[in-house]
């Protein structure tokens, strides 16, 4: 059994609540638009495993350390982590084929800044976009996700809200 913390679109923002909310996590996954590498460095002090992909605004050291896509398995759940991929019914070109061929059960992406947790009954997977954890963007609320992976099951999913953005 592993507890997983998921975030995206920090855009160089560090919030001490990331550490507090993810303190019980075995892994933290960042779905891109990390911004400054210091965000990853701080996440690495919180959980033993940090998996991260680069996003469309990432450059420099983040782009050198983080691939565009990660495919891996945790607790018998095949995971596909990337920044831009769409969602069930509106996948980016080529994504559906990758998900089907990889027998993916959990797809995580970011980019839209819109929190979405939705099943794809056709592919038999769960799609998660954790929304945006940073201050940049059009989202009204900053969000994180926590869930448990256990012997092929995805359970105990929690949405954590960090508060509303100030009107710009």
C-alpha positions as CSV (number, residue, x, y, z in Angstrom):
1,X,0.0,0.0,0.0
2,X,1.3,3.4,-1.0
3,X,0.0,6.9,-0.3
4,X,0.5,9.3,-3.2
5,X,0.5,13.1,-3.3
6,X,-0.2,14.7,-6.7
7,X,0.2,18.3,-7.8
8,X,0.7,20.2,-11.0
9,X,1.3,23.7,-12.3
10,X,3.2,25.2,-9.3
11,X,4.9,27.7,-11.6
12,X,7.8,28.1,-9.1
13,X,5.4,28.5,-6.1
14,X,6.3,26.8,-2.9
15,X,3.6,26.6,-0.2
16,X,4.6,25.1,3.2
17,X,1.2,23.3,3.1
18,X,2.5,21.0,0.4
19,X,4.9,19.5,3.0
20,X,2.2,19.3,5.6
21,X,-0.4,17.7,3.3
22,X,2.1,15.3,1.8
23,X,3.9,14.4,5.0
24,X,2.3,10.9,5.1
25,X,3.0,10.2,1.4
26,X,5.3,7.5,0.1
27,X,5.5,9.3,-3.3
28,X,4.8,12.7,-4.7
29,X,4.0,13.1,-8.4
30,X,4.3,16.5,-10.2
31,X,2.5,16.7,-13.5
32,X,4.6,19.6,-15.0
33,X,4.9,23.3,-15.1
34,X,7.2,23.0,-12.1
35,X,8.9,26.3,-12.6
36,X,12.0,26.7,-10.5
37,X,14.0,23.5,-9.6
38,X,13.8,24.4,-5.9
39,X,10.2,23.2,-5.9
40,X,11.3,19.7,-6.7
41,X,14.2,19.9,-4.3
42,X,11.8,20.8,-1.5
43,X,9.4,18.0,-2.5
44,X,12.2,15.6,-2.2
45,X,12.6,16.4,1.4
46,X,9.0,15.5,2.0
47,X,8.6,12.0,0.4
48,X,11.1,9.3,-0.4
49,X,10.1,9.2,-4.1
50,X,9.3,12.2,-6.2
51,X,8.3,11.6,-9.8
52,X,8.0,14.6,-12.1
53,X,7.5,15.5,-15.7
54,X,8.3,18.8,-17.4
55,X,5.6,21.1,-18.7
56,X,5.4,23.6,-21.4
57,X,6.8,26.5,-19.3
58,X,9.7,24.4,-17.8
59,X,13.2,25.0,-19.0
60,X,16.8,24.7,-17.8
61,X,17.5,22.3,-15.0
62,X,13.9,21.2,-14.7
63,X,13.8,20.2,-18.4
64,X,17.1,18.4,-18.1
65,X,16.0,16.4,-15.1
66,X,12.3,15.7,-16.0
67,X,11.1,13.9,-19.1
68,X,7.9,14.8,-20.9
69,X,6.3,11.5,-20.0
70,X,6.7,8.9,-17.3
71,X,5.2,5.4,-17.4
72,X,5.6,3.2,-14.4
73,X,3.8,0.8,-12.0
74,X,3.1,1.3,-8.3
75,X,1.2,-1.3,-6.3
76,X,0.1,-3.2,-9.4
77,X,-1.4,0.0,-11.0
78,X,0.1,1.1,-14.3
79,X,0.5,4.9,-14.4
80,X,1.0,7.3,-17.2
81,X,2.2,10.8,-16.0
82,X,2.6,13.8,-18.4
83,X,1.7,17.5,-18.6
84,X,-0.6,17.8,-21.6
85,X,-2.8,14.9,-22.7
86,X,-6.5,15.9,-22.5
87,X,-9.1,13.9,-20.7
88,X,-11.6,11.1,-21.4
89,X,-13.6,12.0,-24.5
90,X,-11.0,14.7,-25.4
91,X,-7.6,13.2,-25.4
92,X,-4.7,14.8,-27.3
93,X,-3.9,13.1,-30.6
94,X,-2.2,9.7,-30.1
95,X,-2.8,9.6,-26.3
96,X,-5.7,7.1,-26.4
97,X,-3.6,4.6,-28.3
98,X,-0.8,4.9,-25.8
99,X,-3.1,4.4,-22.9
100,X,-4.8,1.4,-24.5
101,X,-1.5,-0.3,-25.6
102,X,0.1,0.3,-22.2
103,X,-2.9,-1.0,-20.3
104,X,-2.8,2.2,-18.2
105,X,-5.1,2.2,-15.2
106,X,-4.2,5.7,-13.9
107,X,-3.5,8.7,-16.1
108,X,-2.3,11.9,-14.5
109,X,-1.8,15.2,-16.3
110,X,-1.9,18.9,-15.7
111,X,-1.8,22.0,-17.9
112,X,-5.4,23.1,-17.8
113,X,-5.3,24.3,-14.2
114,X,-8.8,22.6,-13.9
115,X,-9.3,19.9,-11.3
116,X,-10.7,16.8,-12.9
117,X,-11.1,13.3,-11.6
118,X,-13.0,11.2,-14.1
119,X,-13.2,7.6,-15.1
120,X,-12.7,6.4,-18.7
121,X,-15.0,3.4,-18.9
122,X,-13.9,2.6,-22.4
123,X,-10.2,2.2,-21.4
124,X,-10.9,1.1,-17.9
125,X,-8.8,3.8,-16.3
126,X,-9.0,6.8,-14.0
127,X,-7.9,10.2,-15.2
128,X,-6.7,12.8,-12.8
129,X,-5.7,16.4,-13.3
130,X,-4.9,17.8,-9.8
131,X,-5.6,21.4,-10.9
132,X,-3.0,24.0,-10.2
133,X,-1.1,24.3,-7.0
134,X,0.5,27.7,-7.9
135,X,-0.6,31.2,-8.1
136,X,-0.4,31.7,-11.9
137,X,-3.3,30.9,-14.2
138,X,-7.0,31.2,-14.5
139,X,-8.0,28.8,-11.8
140,X,-10.1,30.1,-9.0
141,X,-8.9,27.7,-6.4
142,X,-5.5,26.0,-5.8
143,X,-5.7,22.3,-5.4
144,X,-3.8,19.1,-4.6
145,X,-4.8,15.4,-4.7
146,X,-3.9,12.5,-2.4
147,X,-4.8,8.9,-3.0
148,X,-3.9,5.4,-2.0
149,X,-2.7,2.6,-4.4
150,X,-3.1,-0.8,-2.9
151,X,-2.7,-4.1,-4.8
152,X,-4.2,-2.9,-8.1
153,X,-6.8,-0.7,-6.4
154,X,-7.1,3.1,-6.4
155,X,-8.8,4.3,-3.3
156,X,-9.1,7.0,-0.6
157,X,-8.9,9.9,-3.1
158,X,-8.9,13.3,-1.4
159,X,-9.0,16.7,-3.0
160,X,-7.2,19.3,-0.9
161,X,-8.0,23.0,-1.5
162,X,-5.4,25.6,-0.6
163,X,-7.7,28.5,-1.0
164,X,-9.0,30.9,-3.6
165,X,-6.9,33.1,-5.8
166,X,-7.1,36.8,-5.3
167,X,-9.0,38.5,-8.2
168,X,-6.5,40.0,-10.7
